């Protein structure tokens, strides 16, 4: 299996696994070939509805050094 097929297979698997949930923004995060197991290790990331809730501005203000307050 080549890397493109491994990624397609992983994305399809995640979509089927979470059929009963609403997921969005699915995409490739990382892919690496494992020489020991002779397999592609594919990490797929996605968002869920509760991850899209906006935080109040006071939760996301940054200090002059760039760290969150």
Beta strands, then each sheet from edge to edge (+ up, - down):
strand 1: 23-34
strand 2: 39-48
sheet 1: 1+ 2-
end
